[in-house]
Amino acid sequence: MKKRFFKFFILFLPFLVFACIQEIDPLSGKKVYTLLSTDQEISIGHQIIPSAINENDGLYPDREVQSYIREIGEKIASVTPRKVDYRFYVVNSSEVNAFALHGGPVFITRGILLKMDKESELAGVLAHELGHINARHHARFLEKTYGMNILLNILGIALHETKYAGAIMSLAEVSSGLLQLKFSREQENEADSLGVRFSYHAGYDPEGLISMFNKFKAMERVGTVEWLSTHPLPDTRIKNVHEIISRQYPDSYRLRQDSESFHRIQSILKSTKESYDYVERAKKYIKSRNYSEALSLLDKAISLYGSNQAYTYRAVVNLNLKRYSDAINDANRAIKLDSLYFYPLLIKGVALMQTGRLNESINTLEKAKKLVSENPDTYYYLGVDYQAVGNRAKAVENLSTALQLTDGKRGWEADAQRRLRVLRGY
């Protein structure tokens, strides 16, 4: 048996090598073989950006805050050896978290920014995430976990060459895997080492990373820290970072620790916190279907600060209360603030369908599908729309895809099956 396997492996090895791509590892300067080229890695990463934004309740709508984080991120990225399409986003989530995707996107939550006290802490967190990207931790996860056929199918979606449900399901699986990716201790240590190096060379005191680690540890004792669920933080990690700084960068204390710009951004975030707190409370009432209480809280939130998140959840409440015009208006406000936010597009599309504006609904839902192509609800409502306007082929295509993507808990599965039986004539 072993001999047969060895013969098969020897025969297959040339094809495996042929399928690999030779690149120069910017960290080591050595030739390496990868399944995904840097361009392919960037392409797949770009497709997951809207899903990441949607999972975190949209982009924080203040341009000054976004510009500041982008400026700090790009400053650190400029000293990293790997040159990919770095992008930096602040998202609305109240969770204490930061994460990156392969190919360059880095996300930092409103929640974690509110826990920071100085700019070097921000630089340390961003530099750590850039460490993961430079070490290709996300790309290695893709190469190890998914076959090349799946990855090529996803690339086909990006190039508008692949439309079938199998490829969309593959993207859903990959997207979910990356957004919940848990790093090993070895990978965390590597990202720490690189993060310290990047912070230092960008002119920041790398002790900022240790300061954040200590904050995470303190917060963990009284609650959940989302960052720790994907970035394990044993005490040895903190000790290792201390040793790296003292051994390699003993003069780091001379470097930048804080700035007036950081505190200006903090003041903006703090001024909107009460509004976001009302939205978080409203979300709990929405979950329990207490829409009147949710609406009252969302009205208060919007009176304080009209964020895309607040308008989106008020649109959800209005949709459930069958106030379709109000739902459309609120969704439009959210979309105007954040064109990459999938959820308000979906809500608007459903509300338009309910008011009989079917072609507008189709156009809106198709836009939503281009942003996040793996959401089953979009396909279901598009199927209903296309059936209503008499486009049988499109109705069958979308309803079939909806049923393939669903987790079985959406509530419309039986109706989708019934509609497909009618459309197929049995």
Sequence and secondary structure as in RCSB ss.txt:
>XXXX:A:sequence
MKKRFFKFFILFLPFLVFACIQEIDPLSGKKVYTLLSTDQEISIGHQIIPSAINENDGLYPDREVQSYIREIGEK
IASVTPRKVDYRFYVVNSSEVNAFALHGGPVFITRGILLKMDKESELAGVLAHELGHINARHHARFLEKTYGMNI
LLNILGIALHETKYAGAIMSLAEVSSGLLQLKFSREQENEADSLGVRFSYHAGYDPEGLISMFNKFKAMERVGTV
EWLSTHPLPDTRIKNVHEIISRQYPDSYRLRQDSESFHRIQSILKSTKESYDYVERAKKYIKSRNYSEALSLLDK
AISLYGSNQAYTYRAVVNLNLKRYSDAINDANRAIKLDSLYFYPLLIKGVALMQTGRLNESINTLEKAKKLVSEN
PDTYYYLGVDYQAVGNRAKAVENLSTALQLTDGKRGWEADAQRRLRVLRGY
>XXXX:A:secstr
 HHHHHHHHHHHHHHHHHHSEEEE TTT  EEEESS HHHHHHHHHHHHHHHHHHTTSB   HHHHHHHHHHHHH
HHTTSS     EEEEE   SS EEE TTSEEEEEHHHHHH  SHHHHHHHHHHHHHHHHTTHHHHHHHHHS HHH
HHHHHHHHTT   SHHHHHHHHHHHHHHHT    HHHHHHHHHHHHHHHHHTTB THHHHHHHHHHHHHHTTS  
HHHHHS   HHHHHHHHHHHHHH TTGGGSB   HHHHHHHHHHHHHHHHHHHHHHHHHHHHTT HHHHHHHHHH
HHHH   HHHHHHHHHHHHHTT HHHHHHHHHHHHHH TT HHHHHHHHHHHHHTT HHHHHHHHHHHHHH TT 
HHHHHHHHHHHHHTT HHHHHHHHHHHHHH  S SS HHHHHHHHHHHHT 
